[in-house]
Amino acid sequence: MENKMLSKGQVVYVDLPVIEQGVQGKRRPCIVLGNSKACRYSPVVTIIPMSSELAKYKRIPNHVWISEMQKKSYALIEQIQTVPKSLIKGKPIKTLTDDEMNNVKNAILSQFGI
């Protein structure tokens, strides 16, 4: 993504560093979070990694299903992280629907006990 013009709710591929077992790594779709000003001017962006391999993980209430992906995919709310924009590869592949974004918001509030 040349200029890294991102918007909250977009799904983009991110080359996540491999940290340790249980933390998502490798290139994978991620949901962009943050307000439009932060997305535009900051050199970093907050993302939610996604996975299609939930058989490996115990499904928890804070996993949000995201429709219309190549594979059945879930947003892993417990793995929210901030990454440099340089790790984002290519253009957005999807923008979340209002319902999906609302489900993500509710899962975030639950994750942090808000």
N, C-alpha and C positions, 0 to 999 in steps of 0.2 A: 504494500500500500504506500504509494509514493509520498503523499502529504499527510497520511495518517489522520484523515478526517473521519472521525468515528462518532457514533451516536449511541446513547444508551439503548440497550435492547438488540443491537446488532449481534449476529453470530459471526465470528471470524476464526480463522485458523491461527493458532499460536504455537510457537516452538517452545514448549515449557521445559526448563531444565529438569533433569532427573535428579531428585534430591535423595529420597529413600523410599523404601517400600510403603505403600499405602497413600503416598502423595502423587497426584497425577503428574506425569512427565510426558515427553515426546510431543510431536505435532498432533494437535487435537482441536476440535471446535471449542470455542469459549464464548460466553456471553459478556458483552461489554457493559460495565456499570459506570456510574458517575454522571454528573451533570454535563451539559453540552460545553460549558466554558472549560471545565477541567479536561474533558476529552479533546478539546481543540488546542489548548495552550500548554498542557503539561507534557513532559517527555515520557511520562509513565501513564498506565491505564489500569484500572481495577477490573478484574475479570472473574468469571465463574467458570471453571473447567467443566467439560461435559464428558460423559462416558457412555458407551453402548455395551460395555461389558459388566453389567451389574451382577451377573452370576457370581463374579469374584467377591462381591461386596454384599454385606447384609443391607438390604434396602431399608432406608430409614425415611421417616416422614419428610425430611428436608431435601429429599431428592425429587426434583420437579421434572416431569416428562415434557419434552419439547417435540412438537409434531413437525412433520414434513422435513425430516432429516433423512439422509441416505439410509441410516440404520436407526432403529429405535434408540433414542438417546435421552439421557437424564442429566439435568444440571446438578452438580454436586455442591450444594450450597455451603457445606462445611469446609470446602476447600477454596473459598474466596481468597484471592491474592492480587498483589499489584506487581505488574511486570513492565519493563521498558517497551515502548512502542516498536522498537526495532525487532522484537520477537514476533510481531504480527506479520503473517504472510498472506499476500493476496488481498482480494476484495472481500467485503462481507458476503456471506453465503445465504443469509436469511436475516429477517428482522422479526423479532417476537411479536405475536399478536398481543392485543391489550389484555386478553385473558391470561396468556402465558406470563406476561410481565407482572400482572397482579399476583399470580401464583408464586412467582419468584420473590416478589416483595414480601408476601406473607411468610414464605419459608425463611427469608432473611430475618424478619422480625422474630420468628420462632427460634431460629438458630442462636440469636444473641439474647434471647429472653426479654425482648422489648414488648 
